[in-house]
Amino acid sequence: MLVEGLGNVTFLNGILRIETVEVKSDGQLAKTGQLEIPGNVVGGVIEQLAQAAQGISDKLNELNNEAEKDKKSADKKKNSSDKKKK
């Protein structure tokens, strides 16, 4: 299920219902599904989603930082070898 946004959100009979939507090629929103979360666990589910998203963000930042370090190291080696050639 692709989730690019949220549609209607309702809480009825102890169930939180969250409509999920995607953006079609014409720019219109289309329903892709519905999350149904029992009211007594909504807080825990939201917390788990936030922790998972934070963990992914942290990992992406680590990978980005490593790539930048590798690039700087490669640039230094290139500049050093260029100076030796002159």
N, CA, C and O atoms as a CHARMM CRD file, in Angstrom:
* protein
*
  344
    1    1 MET  N      0.85100  -1.17000   0.00000 PROA 1      0.00000
    2    1 MET  CA     0.00000   0.00000   0.00000 PROA 1      0.00000
    3    1 MET  C      0.89600   1.23300   0.00000 PROA 1      0.00000
    4    1 MET  O      1.74600   1.38700   0.87700 PROA 1      0.00000
    5    2 LEU  N      0.71100   2.09300  -0.96400 PROA 2      0.00000
    6    2 LEU  CA     1.44500   3.34700  -1.04200 PROA 2      0.00000
    7    2 LEU  C      0.69600   4.40500  -0.23800 PROA 2      0.00000
    8    2 LEU  O     -0.51100   4.58500  -0.40000 PROA 2      0.00000
    9    3 VAL  N      1.42300   5.09600   0.62700 PROA 3      0.00000
   10    3 VAL  CA     0.81100   6.15600   1.43800 PROA 3      0.00000
   11    3 VAL  C      1.56900   7.45300   1.16200 PROA 3      0.00000
   12    3 VAL  O      2.71300   7.62000   1.58500 PROA 3      0.00000
   13    4 GLU  N      0.92000   8.36100   0.45200 PROA 4      0.00000
   14    4 GLU  CA     1.51200   9.67500   0.19200 PROA 4      0.00000
   15    4 GLU  C      0.80900  10.76900   0.98200 PROA 4      0.00000
   16    4 GLU  O      1.20500  11.93400   0.94800 PROA 4      0.00000
   17    5 GLY  N     -0.23700  10.37400   1.69100 PROA 5      0.00000
   18    5 GLY  CA    -0.96300  11.33300   2.50100 PROA 5      0.00000
   19    5 GLY  C     -2.08700  10.64700   3.24600 PROA 5      0.00000
   20    5 GLY  O     -2.30600   9.44300   3.11700 PROA 5      0.00000
   21    6 LEU  N     -2.79100  11.44100   4.02500 PROA 6      0.00000
   22    6 LEU  CA    -3.91600  10.93300   4.79200 PROA 6      0.00000
   23    6 LEU  C     -5.19400  11.60400   4.32400 PROA 6      0.00000
   24    6 LEU  O     -5.21600  12.79300   4.00600 PROA 6      0.00000
   25    7 GLY  N     -6.25100  10.81600   4.29000 PROA 7      0.00000
   26    7 GLY  CA    -7.57500  11.34300   3.94400 PROA 7      0.00000
   27    7 GLY  C     -8.36800  11.56500   5.21400 PROA 7      0.00000
   28    7 GLY  O     -7.89600  12.22000   6.14400 PROA 7      0.00000
   29    8 ASN  N     -9.55500  11.02600   5.25300 PROA 8      0.00000
   30    8 ASN  CA   -10.42000  11.17000   6.42300 PROA 8      0.00000
   31    8 ASN  C     -9.87900  10.35900   7.59500 PROA 8      0.00000
   32    8 ASN  O     -9.38700   9.24300   7.42700 PROA 8      0.00000
   33    9 VAL  N     -9.98000  10.93500   8.76500 PROA 9      0.00000
   34    9 VAL  CA    -9.58800  10.26200  10.00200 PROA 9      0.00000
   35    9 VAL  C    -10.79300  10.30800  10.93400 PROA 9      0.00000
   36    9 VAL  O    -11.32600  11.38000  11.22100 PROA 9      0.00000
   37   10 THR  N    -11.21600   9.14000  11.40200 PROA 10     0.00000
   38   10 THR  CA   -12.36900   9.09100  12.30500 PROA 10     0.00000
   39   10 THR  C    -12.07100   8.17400  13.48000 PROA 10     0.00000
   40   10 THR  O    -11.25300   7.25800  13.38900 PROA 10     0.00000
   41   11 PHE  N    -12.75000   8.44400  14.57700 PROA 11     0.00000
   42   11 PHE  CA   -12.67500   7.57800  15.75000 PROA 11     0.00000
   43   11 PHE  C    -14.10200   7.22900  16.11500 PROA 11     0.00000
   44   11 PHE  O    -14.86500   8.07500  16.58300 PROA 11     0.00000
   45   12 LEU  N    -14.45600   5.96400  15.89600 PROA 12     0.00000
   46   12 LEU  CA   -15.82700   5.53300  16.12900 PROA 12     0.00000
   47   12 LEU  C    -15.80300   4.11500  16.68500 PROA 12     0.00000
   48   12 LEU  O    -15.04800   3.26500  16.21200 PROA 12     0.00000
   49   13 ASN  N    -16.63100   3.87000  17.69000 PROA 13     0.00000
   50   13 ASN  CA   -16.72600   2.55200  18.32000 PROA 13     0.00000
   51   13 ASN  C    -15.36700   2.02100  18.79200 PROA 13     0.00000
   52   13 ASN  O    -15.09000   0.82400  18.71100 PROA 13     0.00000
   53   14 GLY  N    -14.53800   2.92900  19.28200 PROA 14     0.00000
   54   14 GLY  CA   -13.25000   2.52400  19.84200 PROA 14     0.00000
   55   14 GLY  C    -12.18100   2.19700  18.80900 PROA 14     0.00000
   56   14 GLY  O    -11.14300   1.63800  19.16300 PROA 14     0.00000
   57   15 ILE  N    -12.40600   2.52800  17.55300 PROA 15     0.00000
   58   15 ILE  CA   -11.44000   2.24500  16.49800 PROA 15     0.00000
   59   15 ILE  C    -11.05800   3.55100  15.80000 PROA 15     0.00000
   60   15 ILE  O    -11.92500   4.31400  15.37200 PROA 15     0.00000
   61   16 LEU  N     -9.75200   3.79700  15.69000 PROA 16     0.00000
   62   16 LEU  CA    -9.26000   4.92900  14.91800 PROA 16     0.00000
   63   16 LEU  C     -9.09700   4.46000  13.47800 PROA 16     0.00000
   64   16 LEU  O     -8.34400   3.52400  13.20700 PROA 16     0.00000
   65   17 ARG  N     -9.79500   5.10300  12.56300 PROA 17     0.00000
   66   17 ARG  CA    -9.71200   4.75000  11.14300 PROA 17     0.00000
   67   17 ARG  C     -9.02700   5.89400  10.40800 PROA 17     0.00000
   68   17 ARG  O     -9.45400   7.04700  10.47500 PROA 17     0.00000
   69   18 ILE  N     -7.95500   5.54600   9.70400 PROA 18     0.00000
   70   18 ILE  CA    -7.17100   6.53700   8.96900 PROA 18     0.00000
   71   18 ILE  C     -7.14700   6.13300   7.50400 PROA 18     0.00000
   72   18 ILE  O     -6.58100   5.10100   7.14200 PROA 18     0.00000
   73   19 GLU  N     -7.76300   6.94800   6.67100 PROA 19     0.00000
   74   19 GLU  CA    -7.76600   6.69200   5.23600 PROA 19     0.00000
   75   19 GLU  C     -6.40700   7.10500   4.65800 PROA 19     0.00000
   76   19 GLU  O     -5.91000   8.19200   4.95200 PROA 19     0.00000
   77   20 THR  N     -5.81900   6.24600   3.84700 PROA 20     0.00000
   78   20 THR  CA    -4.54500   6.55800   3.21000 PROA 20     0.00000
   79   20 THR  C     -4.79200   6.88400   1.74500 PROA 20     0.00000
   80   20 THR  O     -5.66000   6.29700   1.09800 PROA 20     0.00000
   81   21 VAL  N     -4.00300   7.84100   1.23000 PROA 21     0.00000
   82   21 VAL  CA    -4.19200   8.28400  -0.14700 PROA 21     0.00000
   83   21 VAL  C     -2.86000   8.37000  -0.87700 PROA 21     0.00000
   84   21 VAL  O     -1.79500   8.45400  -0.26500 PROA 21     0.00000
   85   22 GLU  N     -2.95200   8.34700  -2.21000 PROA 22     0.00000
   86   22 GLU  CA    -1.80500   8.57800  -3.06900 PROA 22     0.00000
   87   22 GLU  C     -2.17400   9.66900  -4.06300 PROA 22     0.00000
   88   22 GLU  O     -3.34900   9.97900  -4.25700 PROA 22     0.00000
   89   23 VAL  N     -1.15700  10.24400  -4.68800 PROA 23     0.00000
   90   23 VAL  CA    -1.38200  11.26800  -5.69700 PROA 23     0.00000
   91   23 VAL  C     -1.27400  10.60600  -7.06800 PROA 23     0.00000
   92   23 VAL  O     -0.23400  10.05000  -7.42200 PROA 23     0.00000
   93   24 LYS  N     -2.35100  10.67400  -7.82700 PROA 24     0.00000
   94   24 LYS  CA    -2.38100  10.09600  -9.17200 PROA 24     0.00000
   95   24 LYS  C     -1.66000  11.02800 -10.15700 PROA 24     0.00000
   96   24 LYS  O     -1.32800  12.16500  -9.82200 PROA 24     0.00000
   97   25 SER  N     -1.42700  10.53300 -11.35700 PROA 25     0.00000
   98   25 SER  CA    -0.69400  11.30400 -12.36900 PROA 25     0.00000
   99   25 SER  C     -1.39200  12.60700 -12.74600 PROA 25     0.00000
  100   25 SER  O     -0.74300  13.54900 -13.20200 PROA 25     0.00000
  101   26 ASP  N     -2.69700  12.66700 -12.56000 PROA 26     0.00000
  102   26 ASP  CA    -3.43300  13.89800 -12.86600 PROA 26     0.00000
  103   26 ASP  C     -3.47200  14.86500 -11.68200 PROA 26     0.00000
  104   26 ASP  O     -4.11600  15.91200 -11.74800 PROA 26     0.00000
  105   27 GLY  N     -2.77600  14.50600 -10.60000 PROA 27     0.00000
  106   27 GLY  CA    -2.70900  15.36700  -9.42200 PROA 27     0.00000
  107   27 GLY  C     -3.83100  15.15800  -8.42400 PROA 27     0.00000
  108   27 GLY  O     -3.84100  15.78400  -7.36400 PROA 27     0.00000
  109   28 GLN  N     -4.76700  14.29300  -8.74500 PROA 28     0.00000
  110   28 GLN  CA    -5.89100  14.02700  -7.84200 PROA 28     0.00000
  111   28 GLN  C     -5.48900  12.99000  -6.79600 PROA 28     0.00000
  112   28 GLN  O     -4.64200  12.13400  -7.04700 PROA 28     0.00000
  113   29 LEU  N     -6.10400  13.08100  -5.63000 PROA 29     0.00000
  114   29 LEU  CA    -5.86600  12.10600  -4.57400 PROA 29     0.00000
  115   29 LEU  C     -6.76900  10.90100  -4.77900 PROA 29     0.00000
  116   29 LEU  O     -7.93500  11.04000  -5.14900 PROA 29     0.00000
  117   30 ALA  N     -6.21700   9.71300  -4.53500 PROA 30     0.00000
  118   30 ALA  CA    -7.00300   8.48000  -4.63600 PROA 30     0.00000
  119   30 ALA  C     -6.75400   7.64800  -3.38800 PROA 30     0.00000
  120   30 ALA  O     -5.62000   7.54600  -2.92100 PROA 30     0.00000
  121   31 LYS  N     -7.80500   7.05700  -2.85100 PROA 31     0.00000
  122   31 LYS  CA    -7.71300   6.22400  -1.65600 PROA 31     0.00000
  123   31 LYS  C     -6.90600   4.96700  -1.97500 PROA 31     0.00000
  124   31 LYS  O     -7.13600   4.31300  -2.99200 PROA 31     0.00000
  125   32 THR  N     -5.95300   4.63700  -1.09200 PROA 32     0.00000
  126   32 THR  CA    -5.15900   3.41900  -1.26800 PROA 32     0.00000
  127   32 THR  C     -5.47900   2.36600  -0.21600 PROA 32     0.00000
  128   32 THR  O     -5.15600   1.19100  -0.38900 PROA 32     0.00000
  129   33 GLY  N     -6.10400   2.77800   0.85500 PROA 33     0.00000
  130   33 GLY  CA    -6.42100   1.81800   1.90400 PROA 33     0.00000
  131   33 GLY  C     -6.87100   2.52700   3.16300 PROA 33     0.00000
  132   33 GLY  O     -7.16800   3.72200   3.15700 PROA 33     0.00000
  133   34 GLN  N     -6.91500   1.76600   4.23700 PROA 34     0.00000
  134   34 GLN  CA    -7.35600   2.31500   5.51100 PROA 34     0.00000
  135   34 GLN  C     -6.63500   1.60400   6.63800 PROA 34     0.00000
  136   34 GLN  O     -6.57900   0.37500   6.67500 PROA 34     0.00000
  137   35 LEU  N     -6.09200   2.37200   7.54400 PROA 35     0.00000
  138   35 LEU  CA    -5.51100   1.81900   8.76900 PROA 35     0.00000
  139   35 LEU  C     -6.60600   1.80400   9.82500 PROA 35     0.00000
  140   35 LEU  O     -7.32600   2.78800   9.99700 PROA 35     0.00000
  141   36 GLU  N     -6.72600   0.70700  10.51600 PROA 36     0.00000
  142   36 GLU  CA    -7.70000   0.60400  11.60100 PROA 36     0.00000
  143   36 GLU  C     -6.94200   0.21200  12.86000 PROA 36     0.00000
  144   36 GLU  O     -6.38400  -0.88100  12.94900 PROA 36     0.00000
  145   37 ILE  N     -6.93000   1.10800  13.82200 PROA 37     0.00000
  146   37 ILE  CA    -6.14800   0.91000  15.03700 PROA 37     0.00000
  147   37 ILE  C     -7.08600   0.94900  16.23700 PROA 37     0.00000
  148   37 ILE  O     -7.80700   1.93000  16.42100 PROA 37     0.00000
  149   38 PRO  N     -7.09100  -0.10700  17.06300 PROA 38     0.00000
  150   38 PRO  CA    -7.91900  -0.08100  18.27300 PROA 38     0.00000
  151   38 PRO  C     -7.52400   1.10700  19.15400 PROA 38     0.00000
  152   38 PRO  O     -6.34100   1.38300  19.34900 PROA 38     0.00000
  153   39 GLY  N     -8.52300   1.79500  19.67500 PROA 39     0.00000
  154   39 GLY  CA    -8.29900   3.00600  20.45600 PROA 39     0.00000
  155   39 GLY  C     -7.34700   2.83400  21.62500 PROA 39     0.00000
  156   39 GLY  O     -6.60500   3.75700  21.96100 PROA 39     0.00000
  157   40 ASN  N     -7.35700   1.65300  22.25500 PROA 40     0.00000
  158   40 ASN  CA    -6.51900   1.46700  23.43900 PROA 40     0.00000
  159   40 ASN  C     -5.02900   1.32600  23.11700 PROA 40     0.00000
  160   40 ASN  O     -4.20700   1.32800  24.03300 PROA 40     0.00000
  161   41 VAL  N     -4.66100   1.20200  21.83000 PROA 41     0.00000
  162   41 VAL  CA    -3.24200   1.07500  21.47300 PROA 41     0.00000
  163   41 VAL  C     -2.77300   2.18400  20.52900 PROA 41     0.00000
  164   41 VAL  O     -1.64300   2.14600  20.04200 PROA 41     0.00000
  165   42 VAL  N     -3.62900   3.16400  20.27200 PROA 42     0.00000
  166   42 VAL  CA    -3.27500   4.23500  19.33500 PROA 42     0.00000
  167   42 VAL  C     -1.98200   4.92400  19.74900 PROA 42     0.00000
  168   42 VAL  O     -1.09500   5.11400  18.91700 PROA 42     0.00000
  169   43 GLY  N     -1.86100   5.29600  21.00700 PROA 43     0.00000
  170   43 GLY  CA    -0.66300   5.98600  21.49100 PROA 43     0.00000
  171   43 GLY  C      0.60000   5.17700  21.25300 PROA 43     0.00000
  172   43 GLY  O      1.61100   5.71700  20.80300 PROA 43     0.00000
  173   44 GLY  N      0.54700   3.88200  21.55300 PROA 44     0.00000
  174   44 GLY  CA     1.70600   3.02200  21.36200 PROA 44     0.00000
  175   44 GLY  C      2.08300   2.87000  19.89800 PROA 44     0.00000
  176   44 GLY  O      3.26500   2.87300  19.55400 PROA 44     0.00000
  177   45 VAL  N      1.07900   2.73700  19.03300 PROA 45     0.00000
  178   45 VAL  CA     1.34200   2.59200  17.60000 PROA 45     0.00000
  179   45 VAL  C      1.97400   3.86800  17.04800 PROA 45     0.00000
  180   45 VAL  O      2.93600   3.80700  16.28200 PROA 45     0.00000
  181   46 ILE  N      1.43800   5.01300  17.43500 PROA 46     0.00000
  182   46 ILE  CA     1.99800   6.28400  16.97500 PROA 46     0.00000
  183   46 ILE  C      3.43400   6.44200  17.46400 PROA 46     0.00000
  184   46 ILE  O      4.30100   6.89600  16.71800 PROA 46     0.00000
  185   47 GLU  N      3.68100   6.06800  18.70600 PROA 47     0.00000
  186   47 GLU  CA     5.03900   6.15400  19.25300 PROA 47     0.00000
  187   47 GLU  C      5.99500   5.23600  18.49000 PROA 47     0.00000
  188   47 GLU  O      7.12400   5.62800  18.19300 PROA 47     0.00000
  189   48 GLN  N      5.55000   4.01800  18.17300 PROA 48     0.00000
  190   48 GLN  CA     6.39300   3.09200  17.41600 PROA 48     0.00000
  191   48 GLN  C      6.69100   3.62300  16.01700 PROA 48     0.00000
  192   48 GLN  O      7.81700   3.50000  15.53300 PROA 48     0.00000
  193   49 LEU  N      5.69000   4.21100  15.36700 PROA 49     0.00000
  194   49 LEU  CA     5.91300   4.81000  14.04800 PROA 49     0.00000
  195   49 LEU  C      6.93200   5.94200  14.12900 PROA 49     0.00000
  196   49 LEU  O      7.81600   6.04900  13.27900 PROA 49     0.00000
  197   50 ALA  N      6.81100   6.78100  15.14400 PROA 50     0.00000
  198   50 ALA  CA     7.74000   7.89400  15.30900 PROA 50     0.00000
  199   50 ALA  C      9.15500   7.38000  15.56500 PROA 50     0.00000
  200   50 ALA  O     10.11200   7.91100  15.00200 PROA 50     0.00000
  201   51 GLN  N      9.30100   6.35900  16.40200 PROA 51     0.00000
  202   51 GLN  CA    10.62100   5.79300  16.68500 PROA 51     0.00000
  203   51 GLN  C     11.22400   5.15100  15.43700 PROA 51     0.00000
  204   51 GLN  O     12.41900   5.29600  15.17700 PROA 51     0.00000
  205   52 ALA  N     10.40200   4.44700  14.66900 PROA 52     0.00000
  206   52 ALA  CA    10.88800   3.81300  13.44800 PROA 52     0.00000
  207   52 ALA  C     11.34800   4.87100  12.44800 PROA 52     0.00000
  208   52 ALA  O     12.40700   4.73200  11.83600 PROA 52     0.00000
  209   53 ALA  N     10.55900   5.91700  12.28400 PROA 53     0.00000
  210   53 ALA  CA    10.92300   6.99100  11.35900 PROA 53     0.00000
  211   53 ALA  C     12.20100   7.68500  11.81400 PROA 53     0.00000
  212   53 ALA  O     13.04300   8.03000  10.98600 PROA 53     0.00000
  213   54 GLN  N     12.35600   7.89300  13.11300 PROA 54     0.00000
  214   54 GLN  CA    13.56800   8.52500  13.64500 PROA 54     0.00000
  215   54 GLN  C     14.77700   7.63300  13.41700 PROA 54     0.00000
  216   54 GLN  O     15.85300   8.11900  13.06800 PROA 54     0.00000
  217   55 GLY  N     14.60500   6.32700  13.61300 PROA 55     0.00000
  218   55 GLY  CA    15.69700   5.38800  13.38100 PROA 55     0.00000
  219   55 GLY  C     16.14800   5.38600  11.92900 PROA 55     0.00000
  220   55 GLY  O     17.34500   5.34400  11.64500 PROA 55     0.00000
  221   56 ILE  N     15.19200   5.43100  11.01300 PROA 56     0.00000
  222   56 ILE  CA    15.52900   5.47900   9.59400 PROA 56     0.00000
  223   56 ILE  C     16.23500   6.78900   9.26400 PROA 56     0.00000
  224   56 ILE  O     17.22400   6.79900   8.53100 PROA 56     0.00000
  225   57 SER  N     15.72900   7.88600   9.80400 PROA 57     0.00000
  226   57 SER  CA    16.35000   9.18900   9.57700 PROA 57     0.00000
  227   57 SER  C     17.78700   9.21000  10.09000 PROA 57     0.00000
  228   57 SER  O     18.68000   9.71900   9.41300 PROA 57     0.00000
  229   58 ASP  N     18.01500   8.66000  11.28000 PROA 58     0.00000
  230   58 ASP  CA    19.36200   8.60200  11.85200 PROA 58     0.00000
  231   58 ASP  C     20.29300   7.78600  10.96200 PROA 58     0.00000
  232   58 ASP  O     21.43200   8.18700  10.72400 PROA 58     0.00000
  233   59 LYS  N     19.81600   6.64500  10.47000 PROA 59     0.00000
  234   59 LYS  CA    20.63400   5.78100   9.61700 PROA 59     0.00000
  235   59 LYS  C     20.97200   6.48100   8.30600 PROA 59     0.00000
  236   59 LYS  O     22.10600   6.39700   7.83400 PROA 59     0.00000
  237   60 LEU  N     20.00100   7.16800   7.71500 PROA 60     0.00000
  238   60 LEU  CA    20.25600   7.90700   6.47300 PROA 60     0.00000
  239   60 LEU  C     21.27900   9.01500   6.70100 PROA 60     0.00000
  240   60 LEU  O     22.14300   9.24100   5.85400 PROA 60     0.00000
  241   61 ASN  N     21.19100   9.70500   7.83300 PROA 61     0.00000
  242   61 ASN  CA    22.17600  10.74400   8.15900 PROA 61     0.00000
  243   61 ASN  C     23.56800  10.15400   8.31200 PROA 61     0.00000
  244   61 ASN  O     24.54400  10.74300   7.84700 PROA 61     0.00000
  245   62 GLU  N     23.67200   8.99500   8.95800 PROA 62     0.00000
  246   62 GLU  CA    24.96800   8.31900   9.09900 PROA 62     0.00000
  247   62 GLU  C     25.55200   7.99300   7.73400 PROA 62     0.00000
  248   62 GLU  O     26.72200   8.27200   7.47000 PROA 62     0.00000
  249   63 LEU  N     24.74000   7.40600   6.86800 PROA 63     0.00000
  250   63 LEU  CA    25.20100   7.04600   5.53200 PROA 63     0.00000
  251   63 LEU  C     25.61700   8.27800   4.74600 PROA 63     0.00000
  252   63 LEU  O     26.61000   8.24900   4.02000 PROA 63     0.00000
  253   64 ASN  N     24.86500   9.35700   4.88600 PROA 64     0.00000
  254   64 ASN  CA    25.18500  10.60800   4.20800 PROA 64     0.00000
  255   64 ASN  C     26.52200  11.16100   4.70200 PROA 64     0.00000
  256   64 ASN  O     27.35000  11.59900   3.90400 PROA 64     0.00000
  257   65 ASN  N     26.72800  11.13800   6.01400 PROA 65     0.00000
  258   65 ASN  CA    27.97900  11.63000   6.58700 PROA 65     0.00000
  259   65 ASN  C     29.17100  10.79000   6.12700 PROA 65     0.00000
  260   65 ASN  O     30.23600  11.33200   5.83100 PROA 65     0.00000
  261   66 GLU  N     28.99300   9.46600   6.06600 PROA 66     0.00000
  262   66 GLU  CA    30.06400   8.59100   5.60000 PROA 66     0.00000
  263   66 GLU  C     30.39200   8.87200   4.14000 PROA 66     0.00000
  264   66 GLU  O     31.56300   8.88800   3.76200 PROA 66     0.00000
  265   67 ALA  N     29.38600   9.09100   3.32900 PROA 67     0.00000
  266   67 ALA  CA    29.60200   9.38200   1.91300 PROA 67     0.00000
  267   67 ALA  C     30.35800  10.70000   1.74700 PROA 67     0.00000
  268   67 ALA  O     31.24300  10.80600   0.89800 PROA 67     0.00000
  269   68 GLU  N     30.01100  11.70300   2.55500 PROA 68     0.00000
  270   68 GLU  CA    30.70800  12.98800   2.49300 PROA 68     0.00000
  271   68 GLU  C     32.17100  12.83600   2.90400 PROA 68     0.00000
  272   68 GLU  O     33.05400  13.42400   2.28000 PROA 68     0.00000
  273   69 LYS  N     32.43300  12.04900   3.95100 PROA 69     0.00000
  274   69 LYS  CA    33.81200  11.81500   4.39300 PROA 69     0.00000
  275   69 LYS  C     34.60800  11.10200   3.30700 PROA 69     0.00000
  276   69 LYS  O     35.75800  11.45000   3.04000 PROA 69     0.00000
  277   70 ASP  N     33.98700  10.10000   2.68200 PROA 70     0.00000
  278   70 ASP  CA    34.65700   9.36800   1.60700 PROA 70     0.00000
  279   70 ASP  C     34.98300  10.28600   0.43900 PROA 70     0.00000
  280   70 ASP  O     36.05800  10.18800  -0.15300 PROA 70     0.00000
  281   71 LYS  N     34.05300  11.17800   0.10900 PROA 71     0.00000
  282   71 LYS  CA    34.26600  12.10700  -0.99700 PROA 71     0.00000
  283   71 LYS  C     35.40000  13.07000  -0.66500 PROA 71     0.00000
  284   71 LYS  O     36.25800  13.32800  -1.50900 PROA 71     0.00000
  285   72 LYS  N     35.41300  13.60300   0.55400 PROA 72     0.00000
  286   72 LYS  CA    36.48400  14.52000   0.95600 PROA 72     0.00000
  287   72 LYS  C     37.82900  13.81900   0.92900 PROA 72     0.00000
  288   72 LYS  O     38.82800  14.39100   0.49500 PROA 72     0.00000
  289   73 SER  N     37.85200  12.57800   1.39400 PROA 73     0.00000
  290   73 SER  CA    39.09400  11.81000   1.38900 PROA 73     0.00000
  291   73 SER  C     39.57700  11.57100  -0.03900 PROA 73     0.00000
  292   73 SER  O     40.76800  11.69600  -0.32300 PROA 73     0.00000
  293   74 ALA  N     38.66200  11.23300  -0.92800 PROA 74     0.00000
  294   74 ALA  CA    39.01800  11.00700  -2.32800 PROA 74     0.00000
  295   74 ALA  C     39.49800  12.29900  -2.97500 PROA 74     0.00000
  296   74 ALA  O     40.43900  12.27600  -3.76800 PROA 74     0.00000
  297   75 ASP  N     38.86900  13.42600  -2.64900 PROA 75     0.00000
  298   75 ASP  CA    39.28900  14.72100  -3.18900 PROA 75     0.00000
  299   75 ASP  C     40.69200  15.08000  -2.71200 PROA 75     0.00000
  300   75 ASP  O     41.49600  15.59700  -3.48800 PROA 75     0.00000
  301   76 LYS  N     40.99400  14.80900  -1.43800 PROA 76     0.00000
  302   76 LYS  CA    42.32900  15.09600  -0.89800 PROA 76     0.00000
  303   76 LYS  C     43.37600  14.25600  -1.60700 PROA 76     0.00000
  304   76 LYS  O     44.44100  14.76200  -1.96200 PROA 76     0.00000
  305   77 LYS  N     43.08100  12.96300  -1.82000 PROA 77     0.00000
  306   77 LYS  CA    44.02400  12.08900  -2.50800 PROA 77     0.00000
  307   77 LYS  C     44.25500  12.56200  -3.93300 PROA 77     0.00000
  308   77 LYS  O     45.38500  12.54000  -4.42100 PROA 77     0.00000
  309   78 LYS  N     43.19300  12.99000  -4.60300 PROA 78     0.00000
  310   78 LYS  CA    43.29100  13.46200  -5.97900 PROA 78     0.00000
  311   78 LYS  C     44.13700  14.72900  -6.02400 PROA 78     0.00000
  312   78 LYS  O     45.02300  14.85900  -6.86900 PROA 78     0.00000
  313   79 ASN  N     43.86400  15.66400  -5.11600 PROA 79     0.00000
  314   79 ASN  CA    44.61600  16.91200  -5.08000 PROA 79     0.00000
  315   79 ASN  C     46.07600  16.65300  -4.76500 PROA 79     0.00000
  316   79 ASN  O     46.95500  17.30900  -5.32500 PROA 79     0.00000
  317   80 SER  N     46.34700  15.71500  -3.88500 PROA 80     0.00000
  318   80 SER  CA    47.72000  15.37500  -3.52800 PROA 80     0.00000
  319   80 SER  C     48.45300  14.77100  -4.72000 PROA 80     0.00000
  320   80 SER  O     49.60600  15.11700  -4.97400 PROA 80     0.00000
  321   81 SER  N     47.80200  13.87800  -5.44900 PROA 81     0.00000
  322   81 SER  CA    48.44100  13.25600  -6.61500 PROA 81     0.00000
  323   81 SER  C     48.60000  14.26900  -7.74300 PROA 81     0.00000
  324   81 SER  O     49.56500  14.18200  -8.50200 PROA 81     0.00000
  325   82 ASP  N     47.68400  15.22500  -7.87500 PROA 82     0.00000
  326   82 ASP  CA    47.79400  16.27900  -8.89600 PROA 82     0.00000
  327   82 ASP  C     49.00400  17.16900  -8.62200 PROA 82     0.00000
  328   82 ASP  O     49.68800  17.57800  -9.56000 PROA 82     0.00000
  329   83 LYS  N     49.28100  17.47800  -7.35300 PROA 83     0.00000
  330   83 LYS  CA    50.40200  18.31700  -6.98100 PROA 83     0.00000
  331   83 LYS  C     51.72900  17.60600  -7.28300 PROA 83     0.00000
  332   83 LYS  O     52.69600  18.23800  -7.70800 PROA 83     0.00000
  333   84 LYS  N     51.76300  16.28900  -7.06000 PROA 84     0.00000
  334   84 LYS  CA    52.97500  15.52100  -7.30500 PROA 84     0.00000
  335   84 LYS  C     53.31000  15.48600  -8.80100 PROA 84     0.00000
  336   84 LYS  O     54.48300  15.45200  -9.17400 PROA 84     0.00000
  337   85 LYS  N     52.30100  15.49300  -9.63700 PROA 85     0.00000
  338   85 LYS  CA    52.50100  15.43500 -11.09000 PROA 85     0.00000
  339   85 LYS  C     53.10900  16.73200 -11.62100 PROA 85     0.00000
  340   85 LYS  O     53.81500  16.72100 -12.62900 PROA 85     0.00000
  341   86 LYS  N     52.83500  17.85000 -10.94300 PROA 86     0.00000
  342   86 LYS  CA    53.32100  19.16300 -11.41800 PROA 86     0.00000
  343   86 LYS  C     54.73400  19.30700 -11.03000 PROA 86     0.00000
  344   86 LYS  O     55.35400  20.33000 -11.32200 PROA 86     0.00000
